[in-house]
């Protein structure tokens, strides 16, 4: 990094440590999480003249993009940790704050209505992933009071099989909720609830909350992460499964849940040619083929490790809808395909329905 050191950016610190970037999440993802929120809001229709409420605004992670974009007086933030906001302002500079005139409340009870304005949009990124059901209800009740008839709250939560039943805020740990419970909490507050497919680098699920009589006005925000061509590759002939992992074959690095889709990532190498594999195959523990994809993602780290320019393009990425996975499946595996033989990549992940 040139003008800014890794230490200044909090690189290497754990989420929750007292640094303006690390306290709100992995500092390495600070920039992408801010861009993710900004892109979603504008995709949903946010424009410069709209009023926006940033719930849990922290160190202005998305605020640093929204403040220059919105007209003066249109950005509002709620954040219990006042020092975080002050650190965020320090990074932006006082001139921008004087020009854009944001408003802040430093409270834990989500007092959205106390700003005395009506909001066109609100966002709560990684708030419900730490909150109790009572806190979520309190937040939704407050937002409903000051959300415009056409307004939308975009919020994330961690989709799971069970519901957190505690009463305390959990941080830096996270809590899970079922989609059914989130819909129930929304309805109890008089709001509609909709799951959307929008990328999240930490695997959280995006959802929308809006007034019940606004159903026809809410845009369809489903983000087409992939084209159907990845899922419609020709059928393959499998002669043999090699289930003993060979370090040189590749790695199944990560699996995250995005709405109703799982996103899988990794890299793969053909053990015969020592070049990137042609494709990878996803199966369950019964060797039932679920999906497949081509190798077309840049992985310069792999190229450097093998000192091979060809291996710079050895990465893969695939999205699988939950409904495409047999309900009996407990784990997913990825294999490198080579002339009828499937070589297992290092790594396996549990499936949650």
C-alpha positions as CSV (number, residue, x, y, z in Angstrom):
1,X,0.0,0.0,0.0
2,X,1.3,3.4,-0.9
3,X,0.1,6.4,1.2
4,X,-1.8,4.4,3.9
5,X,-0.1,1.7,5.9
6,X,-1.7,-1.6,6.8
7,X,-1.5,-0.6,10.5
8,X,-3.6,2.5,9.8
9,X,-6.2,0.4,8.0
10,X,-6.3,-2.1,10.8
11,X,-5.2,-4.9,8.5
12,X,-4.6,-8.1,10.5
13,X,-6.8,-7.1,13.4
14,X,-9.8,-9.2,14.4
15,X,-13.4,-8.1,14.1
16,X,-14.4,-6.2,17.2
17,X,-11.0,-4.8,18.2
18,X,-10.9,-1.1,19.0
19,X,-10.0,0.3,15.7
20,X,-12.4,2.3,13.5
21,X,-12.3,-0.3,10.8
22,X,-11.9,-3.5,12.8
23,X,-14.6,-2.8,15.4
24,X,-17.3,-3.0,12.7
25,X,-16.1,-6.2,11.0
26,X,-13.1,-7.7,9.2
27,X,-10.9,-4.6,8.2
28,X,-9.8,-6.3,5.0
29,X,-13.5,-6.2,3.8
30,X,-14.2,-2.6,5.0
31,X,-14.2,-1.2,1.4
32,X,-16.2,-4.0,-0.2
33,X,-18.9,-3.9,2.5
34,X,-19.3,-0.2,2.0
35,X,-19.5,-0.6,-1.8
36,X,-22.0,-3.5,-1.4
37,X,-24.4,-1.4,0.6
38,X,-24.1,1.7,-1.6
39,X,-24.7,-0.4,-4.8
40,X,-27.8,-2.1,-3.3
41,X,-29.3,1.2,-2.2
42,X,-28.9,2.8,-5.5
43,X,-30.2,-0.4,-7.2
44,X,-33.3,-0.1,-5.0
45,X,-33.8,3.4,-6.2
46,X,-31.9,5.7,-3.8
47,X,-31.2,9.1,-5.3
48,X,-29.5,12.2,-4.0
49,X,-32.7,13.9,-2.9
50,X,-33.9,11.0,-0.7
51,X,-33.5,10.9,3.1
52,X,-31.6,7.9,4.4
53,X,-31.3,6.3,7.8
54,X,-28.1,4.4,8.5
55,X,-28.8,2.1,11.5
56,X,-25.6,1.2,13.3
57,X,-23.6,3.6,11.1
58,X,-20.4,2.9,13.0
59,X,-17.3,4.6,11.5
60,X,-19.4,5.7,8.5
61,X,-18.3,2.6,6.5
62,X,-21.1,3.2,4.0
63,X,-21.6,6.8,5.1
64,X,-18.3,7.8,3.4
65,X,-19.9,6.9,0.1
66,X,-23.4,8.2,0.9
67,X,-22.5,11.6,2.3
68,X,-20.9,12.9,-0.9
69,X,-23.8,11.4,-2.9
70,X,-26.8,12.7,-0.9
71,X,-27.9,16.3,-0.9
72,X,-27.1,18.2,2.4
73,X,-29.2,17.2,5.4
74,X,-30.3,13.9,3.9
75,X,-28.0,11.5,5.9
76,X,-29.0,10.3,9.4
77,X,-27.1,7.8,11.5
78,X,-27.8,5.9,14.7
79,X,-24.8,4.5,16.5
80,X,-24.2,3.6,20.3
81,X,-20.4,4.0,20.0
82,X,-19.9,7.7,19.6
83,X,-16.1,7.3,19.3
84,X,-16.7,5.3,16.1
85,X,-18.6,8.1,14.4
86,X,-15.9,10.6,15.4
87,X,-13.2,8.4,14.0
88,X,-15.2,8.1,10.8
89,X,-15.6,11.9,10.6
90,X,-11.8,12.3,11.1
91,X,-11.2,10.1,8.1
92,X,-13.6,12.2,5.9
93,X,-12.7,15.6,7.1
94,X,-14.7,18.3,8.8
95,X,-15.3,20.2,5.6
96,X,-17.5,17.4,4.1
97,X,-19.5,17.2,7.4
98,X,-20.0,21.0,7.4
99,X,-21.1,20.8,3.7
100,X,-23.4,17.7,4.0
101,X,-24.9,18.4,7.5
102,X,-25.5,14.8,8.6
103,X,-27.4,14.1,11.9
104,X,-26.5,11.5,14.5
105,X,-28.0,9.9,17.6
106,X,-25.8,7.9,19.9
107,X,-28.3,5.5,21.4
108,X,-28.9,1.7,21.8
109,X,-32.7,1.8,21.4
110,X,-32.9,2.6,17.7
111,X,-34.7,5.9,18.2
112,X,-35.3,6.5,14.5
113,X,-38.5,8.5,15.0
114,X,-36.7,11.1,17.2
115,X,-35.1,12.6,14.1
116,X,-38.5,14.0,13.3
117,X,-38.3,13.3,9.6
118,X,-39.7,10.7,7.2
119,X,-37.2,8.4,5.6
120,X,-37.3,7.1,2.0
121,X,-34.6,4.4,2.7
122,X,-33.1,2.8,5.8
123,X,-30.3,0.3,6.0
124,X,-29.2,-2.0,8.8
125,X,-26.1,-4.0,7.7
126,X,-25.1,-6.7,10.2
127,X,-27.3,-5.4,13.0
128,X,-29.9,-8.2,13.2
129,X,-26.9,-10.6,13.0
130,X,-26.0,-9.6,16.6
131,X,-29.4,-8.6,18.0
132,X,-32.0,-10.3,20.1
133,X,-35.6,-10.8,18.9
134,X,-36.7,-8.0,21.2
135,X,-34.1,-5.7,19.8
136,X,-35.1,-6.5,16.2
137,X,-38.7,-5.8,17.1
138,X,-37.8,-2.5,18.7
139,X,-35.8,-1.5,15.6
140,X,-38.6,-2.4,13.2
141,X,-41.3,-0.7,15.4
142,X,-39.2,2.5,15.3
143,X,-38.5,2.4,11.6
144,X,-42.2,1.8,10.7
145,X,-43.1,5.0,12.5
146,X,-40.9,7.2,10.2
147,X,-40.7,5.1,7.0
148,X,-42.3,6.8,4.0
149,X,-45.3,5.0,2.4
150,X,-43.0,4.1,-0.4
151,X,-40.0,3.5,1.9
152,X,-37.7,0.5,2.2
153,X,-35.5,-0.9,5.0
154,X,-32.7,-3.1,3.7
155,X,-31.3,-5.3,6.4
156,X,-29.1,-8.4,6.8
157,X,-29.3,-11.3,9.1
158,X,-27.7,-14.7,9.3
159,X,-30.0,-17.4,8.1
160,X,-30.0,-20.6,10.2
161,X,-32.0,-23.6,11.3
162,X,-32.6,-22.3,14.8
163,X,-33.4,-18.9,16.4
164,X,-31.3,-17.0,19.0
165,X,-33.5,-16.8,22.1
166,X,-31.3,-14.7,24.3
167,X,-32.0,-11.1,25.3
168,X,-28.6,-9.5,25.0
169,X,-26.7,-8.0,22.1
170,X,-24.0,-10.5,20.9
171,X,-20.7,-9.0,19.7
172,X,-18.3,-9.7,18.1
173,X,-20.1,-13.1,17.9
174,X,-23.1,-13.6,15.7
175,X,-26.6,-15.0,16.0
176,X,-28.8,-17.0,13.6
177,X,-32.5,-16.7,12.7
178,X,-34.8,-18.6,10.5
179,X,-36.6,-16.9,7.6
180,X,-39.9,-17.8,9.3
181,X,-39.0,-16.0,12.5
182,X,-37.8,-12.9,10.6
183,X,-41.1,-12.8,8.7
184,X,-42.9,-13.2,12.0
185,X,-41.1,-10.2,13.6
186,X,-41.7,-8.1,10.5
187,X,-45.5,-8.9,10.5
188,X,-45.7,-8.2,14.3
189,X,-44.4,-4.7,13.5
190,X,-46.8,-4.2,10.6
191,X,-44.3,-4.6,7.9
192,X,-43.8,-7.0,4.9
193,X,-40.7,-9.0,4.6
194,X,-38.8,-10.3,1.5
195,X,-35.6,-12.2,1.1
196,X,-33.4,-11.0,-1.8
197,X,-30.3,-12.4,-3.5
198,X,-27.6,-9.8,-3.2
199,X,-23.9,-10.5,-2.7
200,X,-22.5,-10.4,0.8
201,X,-18.8,-11.2,1.5
202,X,-19.6,-12.6,4.9
203,X,-22.5,-14.9,3.8
204,X,-25.2,-12.8,5.4
205,X,-28.7,-12.8,3.9
206,X,-30.2,-9.5,2.6
207,X,-33.9,-8.8,3.2
208,X,-36.3,-5.9,2.6
209,X,-38.9,-4.5,5.0
210,X,-41.7,-2.2,3.8
211,X,-45.3,-1.2,4.5
212,X,-47.9,-3.8,3.6
213,X,-49.7,-1.5,1.2
214,X,-46.5,-0.8,-0.6
215,X,-46.1,-4.3,-2.1
216,X,-46.5,-3.3,-5.7
217,X,-44.1,-0.4,-5.4
218,X,-41.1,-2.4,-4.1
219,X,-38.7,-3.0,-7.0
220,X,-37.5,-6.6,-7.6
221,X,-33.9,-6.3,-6.4
222,X,-32.8,-9.9,-7.2
223,X,-29.3,-9.6,-8.5
224,X,-28.4,-12.1,-11.2
225,X,-25.2,-13.4,-9.9
226,X,-24.6,-15.8,-12.7
227,X,-26.0,-16.8,-16.1
228,X,-27.7,-20.1,-16.7
229,X,-24.8,-21.2,-18.9
230,X,-22.7,-22.2,-15.8
231,X,-25.4,-24.6,-14.7
232,X,-26.1,-26.0,-18.1
233,X,-22.8,-27.5,-19.0
234,X,-22.8,-30.8,-21.0
235,X,-23.3,-34.0,-19.0
236,X,-20.1,-35.7,-18.0
237,X,-19.0,-39.4,-17.9
238,X,-17.5,-40.3,-14.6
239,X,-15.3,-43.5,-14.5
240,X,-13.7,-43.1,-11.1
241,X,-13.8,-40.9,-7.9
242,X,-10.5,-40.3,-6.2
243,X,-11.5,-39.4,-2.6
244,X,-7.9,-39.2,-1.2
245,X,-6.9,-35.5,-1.4
246,X,-3.7,-34.6,-3.2
247,X,-2.4,-31.2,-2.2
248,X,-1.6,-30.3,-5.9
249,X,-5.2,-30.8,-7.1
250,X,-6.6,-27.7,-5.5
251,X,-8.8,-26.5,-2.7
252,X,-12.5,-25.9,-1.9
253,X,-11.8,-22.7,0.0
254,X,-15.2,-21.3,1.1
255,X,-19.0,-21.7,1.1
256,X,-21.4,-19.0,2.1
257,X,-25.2,-18.6,2.0
258,X,-26.5,-15.7,0.0
259,X,-30.3,-15.6,0.3
260,X,-31.4,-18.9,-1.1
261,X,-28.1,-19.6,-2.9
262,X,-24.8,-21.1,-1.7
263,X,-21.7,-19.5,-3.2
264,X,-18.7,-21.9,-3.4
265,X,-15.2,-20.7,-4.3
266,X,-11.7,-22.3,-4.7
267,X,-9.1,-23.3,-7.2
268,X,-8.3,-26.5,-9.2
269,X,-5.4,-28.1,-11.0
270,X,-5.3,-31.0,-13.4
271,X,-2.9,-33.5,-11.8
272,X,-1.9,-35.0,-15.1
273,X,-1.2,-31.9,-17.2
274,X,-0.2,-29.6,-14.2
275,X,-2.3,-26.9,-15.7
276,X,-5.7,-25.5,-14.5
277,X,-8.5,-28.0,-14.6
278,X,-11.1,-27.7,-17.4
279,X,-14.0,-27.8,-14.9
280,X,-14.9,-28.7,-11.3
281,X,-17.8,-30.9,-10.2
282,X,-19.9,-30.4,-7.0
283,X,-21.3,-33.5,-5.3
284,X,-22.8,-34.6,-2.0
285,X,-21.4,-37.4,0.2
286,X,-23.1,-40.0,-2.0
287,X,-21.2,-38.9,-5.1
288,X,-24.4,-37.4,-6.5
289,X,-23.5,-34.7,-9.0
290,X,-25.2,-31.5,-8.1
291,X,-23.6,-28.9,-10.3
292,X,-20.4,-28.0,-12.3
293,X,-18.6,-25.0,-13.6
294,X,-15.7,-23.9,-15.7
295,X,-12.4,-22.6,-14.4
296,X,-12.4,-18.9,-15.2
297,X,-11.6,-16.9,-12.0
298,X,-8.3,-15.1,-11.5
299,X,-6.2,-16.6,-8.7
300,X,-2.8,-14.8,-8.8
301,X,-1.9,-16.3,-5.5
302,X,-2.0,-19.8,-7.0
303,X,0.0,-18.6,-10.0
304,X,2.7,-17.2,-7.7
305,X,2.7,-20.4,-5.6
306,X,3.4,-22.5,-8.7
307,X,5.4,-19.9,-10.5
308,X,3.1,-20.4,-13.4
309,X,1.3,-17.7,-15.5
310,X,-1.2,-20.4,-16.6
311,X,-2.2,-21.0,-13.0
312,X,-3.2,-17.4,-12.6
313,X,-6.5,-18.5,-14.1
314,X,-7.2,-21.5,-11.9
315,X,-10.0,-20.3,-9.8
316,X,-13.7,-21.2,-9.8
317,X,-16.9,-19.9,-8.4
318,X,-20.3,-21.5,-8.5
319,X,-23.7,-20.6,-7.1
320,X,-26.2,-23.3,-6.2
321,X,-29.8,-22.8,-5.2
322,X,-30.9,-24.6,-2.1
323,X,-33.6,-26.3,-4.0
324,X,-31.0,-27.9,-6.3
325,X,-29.4,-29.8,-3.3
326,X,-31.1,-33.1,-2.3
327,X,-32.6,-32.6,1.2
328,X,-30.6,-35.6,2.5
329,X,-27.3,-33.9,1.8
330,X,-25.2,-33.0,4.8
331,X,-21.9,-32.0,3.1
332,X,-20.7,-30.7,-0.3
333,X,-17.5,-31.8,-2.0
334,X,-15.7,-30.4,-5.1
335,X,-13.8,-32.5,-7.6
336,X,-11.4,-31.6,-10.4
337,X,-12.5,-33.3,-13.6
338,X,-9.9,-35.0,-15.7
339,X,-10.8,-37.4,-18.5
340,X,-13.6,-39.2,-16.6
341,X,-11.7,-39.2,-13.3
342,X,-12.8,-36.9,-10.4
343,X,-10.0,-35.9,-8.0
344,X,-11.3,-34.5,-4.7
345,X,-10.2,-31.0,-3.8
346,X,-9.1,-30.2,-0.2
347,X,-12.1,-29.0,1.9
348,X,-15.7,-29.8,2.7
349,X,-18.6,-27.8,4.1
350,X,-21.8,-28.6,5.9
351,X,-25.1,-27.7,4.2
352,X,-27.8,-25.9,6.2
353,X,-31.4,-26.0,5.0
